[in-house]
Amino acid sequence: MHKRVVAVPLWFVSVWMMYGLVAYFAGLPSDGGAILGALSAAFVWMDPTGALWGGRSQPSASGRGSDVLEPATRPS
């Protein structure tokens, strides 16, 4: 959760500044940078695919999910 809190403002500022740089050289209006920055930060925060923050577990090699526990064996 801490990584997400740090990453969201960084994405906002970096997209805003990158848009400002491109707008300066391309002659575009500079009003869209904050909007695009907010949209990208919201996308990073929500992470709909689960690719950034590991929201979904991958199945193990045995075909079962990683949340399945194997029975413990007693030492003989």
Buried (B, 14 or more C-beta within 10 A) or exposed (E): EEEEEEBBEEBBEEBBEBBBEEBEEEEEEEEEBBEBBBEBBEBBBEBEEEEBBEEEEEEEEEEEEEEEEEEEEEEE
